[in-house]
Every structure is written in structure tokens, then in C-alpha cells.
Amino acid sequence: MGPLKSAKFMLTISVTLAPFGAASACDALVGTIITKQLGPAIEQADCPIPGLDKPGHKLVGVCYESAGATSKIKIDTALNCHASGEIVISKLTGGDNKPSKTENLSVEAEARGSDCQLVSVDVKPSGELAKLAASWFDANGKARRALQQGLNDVCKK
């Protein structure tokens, strides 16, 4: 192995084995596994605003960071509820002027590394729609169950 290849190899090994500190990077593999479970739960969630019956929610990103005994998970979503063309409001305002509401919802969660169980979930809604949607992450919420299932997949439970 030449000196350049040897240096690249050592750099790769040192970066791979470097301890994760406060500035640790998102774990793309674990984030992808969690996204696989959580994405559909967010995208298929109902709209909690009367008259805005069509969801257009998107999971924007998941960042999983392992820090020893606990892991932190940051979830960003873009929530959108809009009227279908079939409701009275849409018919009155015209097909191109359908009412809609869009907001962001951020969630920060902490999981125990020993058993991959959620320890805490802190929901940070940006407005009224996000406040209504925050129940998705409560103790019995569909999104929280999907997040836990993603963690179970990571731990192969």
C-alpha cells in the first residue's frame, strides 16, 4: 500500500473510531431505519382542522445521535392541511383557491441505549396546526409508536 493510500486508510479508521462528543454527527443508517417507520405515520396522519380535510404532511428529516448510554433523536416535519375540491369552501372560492394551512413541527426525543426505549419526547409546535398535531407524539400517539418501532428495528427487537 502506497503512502497516500495508507494515509487515507488511517484517516478513515480514525474518523470511524473517533468518540462521539457534543458535536457528533447524525447516524445516517439509524436515521434511515427510523425514517422508514416514522415517515408513513406522519404522511398518513389526519388533518385536525375542520374544512381542511386533505393532508400533505412530510417528514423533513431525522437526526439520530448516539451519546453513550442515551441517544438523541431530532425530527423535523412540515405539516400541511388543505381543502379538497369537494368541500363547500373550495367550491365557493374556486378550484385554484383552495384554503390550506402549513406549519412546522419539531420533536426532540431521547432513547435509552440499553433497551432502545424512548425516555422522553419533547414536541415543539410552531403554530395552531402543529399544536393540534402534537398529540401524534403523546404516549398513545401513532407517530410515537412508529418512532418506537423504528428504534426496535435498530435494536432488532
C-alpha positions as semicolon CSV with decimal commas, in nm:
position;residue;x (nm);y (nm);z (nm)
1;M;0,000;0,000;0,000
2;G;0,144;0,338;-0,104
3;P;0,186;0,628;0,138
4;L;-0,120;0,814;0,003
5;K;-0,346;0,508;0,032
6;S;-0,207;0,438;0,379
7;A;-0,283;0,794;0,492
8;K;-0,639;0,775;0,354
9;F;-0,689;0,440;0,527
10;M;-0,566;0,577;0,862
11;L;-0,783;0,888;0,827
12;T;-1,087;0,672;0,755
13;I;-1,016;0,450;1,056
14;S;-0,958;0,744;1,291
15;V;-1,277;0,919;1,182
16;T;-1,474;0,595;1,215
17;L;-1,340;0,519;1,560
18;A;-1,342;0,875;1,693
19;P;-1,556;0,908;2,006
20;F;-1,884;1,088;1,963
21;G;-1,888;1,413;2,155
22;A;-2,128;1,701;2,184
23;A;-2,078;1,772;1,815
24;S;-2,140;1,416;1,698
25;A;-2,285;1,373;1,353
26;C;-2,620;1,224;1,262
27;D;-2,609;0,848;1,215
28;A;-2,747;0,811;0,863
29;L;-2,808;0,434;0,888
30;V;-3,014;0,455;1,207
31;G;-3,187;0,771;1,081
32;T;-3,291;0,585;0,766
33;I;-3,431;0,294;0,967
34;I;-3,632;0,531;1,187
35;T;-3,748;0,733;0,883
36;K;-3,877;0,412;0,722
37;Q;-4,118;0,364;1,014
38;L;-4,194;0,725;1,101
39;G;-4,235;0,873;0,751
40;P;-4,555;0,688;0,659
41;A;-4,708;0,755;1,003
42;I;-4,656;1,129;0,957
43;E;-4,761;1,138;0,590
44;Q;-5,082;0,940;0,651
45;A;-5,190;1,130;0,963
46;D;-5,527;1,303;0,952
47;C;-5,575;1,677;0,942
48;P;-5,719;1,805;1,270
49;I;-5,867;2,125;1,123
50;P;-6,234;2,117;1,013
51;G;-6,271;2,202;0,644
52;L;-5,907;2,125;0,565
53;D;-5,951;1,755;0,503
54;K;-5,654;1,661;0,282
55;P;-5,314;1,602;0,443
56;G;-4,988;1,690;0,271
57;H;-4,754;1,619;0,563
58;K;-4,386;1,542;0,504
59;L;-4,112;1,411;0,726
60;V;-3,834;1,658;0,652
61;G;-3,555;1,493;0,844
62;V;-3,444;1,262;1,124
63;C;-3,114;1,303;1,305
64;Y;-3,012;1,020;1,538
65;E;-2,710;1,087;1,759
66;S;-2,569;0,828;1,994
67;A;-2,400;0,962;2,305
68;G;-2,316;0,660;2,517
69;A;-2,599;0,544;2,742
70;T;-2,857;0,762;2,570
71;S;-2,931;0,867;2,217
72;K;-3,095;1,184;2,093
73;I;-3,335;1,194;1,803
74;K;-3,438;1,518;1,632
75;I;-3,734;1,503;1,397
76;D;-3,846;1,783;1,167
77;T;-4,178;1,774;0,985
78;A;-4,368;2,003;0,751
79;L;-4,740;1,978;0,818
80;N;-4,991;2,078;0,555
81;C;-5,368;2,052;0,557
82;H;-5,564;2,172;0,259
83;A;-5,920;2,156;0,135
84;S;-6,022;1,905;-0,124
85;G;-6,215;2,028;-0,425
86;E;-6,527;1,862;-0,288
87;I;-6,592;2,073;0,020
88;V;-6,813;2,383;0,018
89;I;-6,526;2,627;0,089
90;S;-6,337;2,510;-0,219
91;K;-6,644;2,533;-0,438
92;L;-6,715;2,886;-0,316
93;T;-6,357;3,011;-0,363
94;G;-6,290;2,824;-0,686
95;G;-6,079;2,518;-0,755
96;D;-5,749;2,707;-0,769
97;N;-5,806;2,892;-0,441
98;K;-5,829;2,602;-0,200
99;P;-5,766;2,706;0,160
100;S;-5,465;2,549;0,328
101;K;-5,252;2,571;0,640
102;T;-4,882;2,484;0,662
103;E;-4,663;2,473;0,973
104;N;-4,354;2,304;1,107
105;L;-4,335;2,060;1,394
106;S;-4,005;1,970;1,559
107;V;-3,963;1,685;1,803
108;E;-3,666;1,605;2,022
109;A;-3,661;1,260;2,177
110;E;-3,422;1,071;2,398
111;A;-3,382;0,694;2,397
112;R;-3,201;0,460;2,634
113;G;-2,926;0,269;2,457
114;S;-2,951;-0,042;2,676
115;D;-3,304;-0,134;2,565
116;C;-3,384;0,120;2,288
117;Q;-3,682;0,258;2,479
118;L;-3,799;0,616;2,447
119;V;-3,723;0,804;2,766
120;S;-3,867;1,141;2,671
121;V;-4,034;1,314;2,379
122;D;-4,042;1,695;2,361
123;V;-4,273;1,832;2,091
124;K;-4,209;2,186;1,967
125;P;-4,505;2,305;1,761
126;S;-4,477;2,624;1,554
127;G;-4,847;2,717;1,549
128;E;-5,204;2,602;1,599
129;L;-5,197;2,318;1,343
130;A;-4,874;2,186;1,492
131;K;-5,020;2,213;1,845
132;L;-5,318;2,005;1,735
133;A;-5,087;1,755;1,564
134;A;-4,861;1,728;1,872
135;S;-5,091;1,454;2,002
136;W;-4,937;1,227;1,739
137;F;-4,631;1,208;1,965
138;D;-4,810;1,169;2,300
139;A;-4,794;0,844;2,498
140;N;-5,053;0,676;2,273
141;G;-4,981;0,865;1,952
142;K;-4,935;0,694;1,618
143;A;-4,609;0,879;1,545
144;R;-4,464;0,789;1,885
145;R;-4,548;0,422;1,825
146;A;-4,383;0,443;1,481
147;L;-4,073;0,605;1,635
148;Q;-4,054;0,328;1,895
149;Q;-4,095;0,066;1,620
150;G;-3,805;0,227;1,432
151;L;-3,592;0,203;1,747
152;N;-3,700;-0,161;1,786
153;D;-3,587;-0,226;1,427
154;V;-3,249;-0,068;1,507
155;C;-3,214;-0,294;1,813
156;K;-3,367;-0,592;1,629
157;K;-3,634;-0,647;1,894
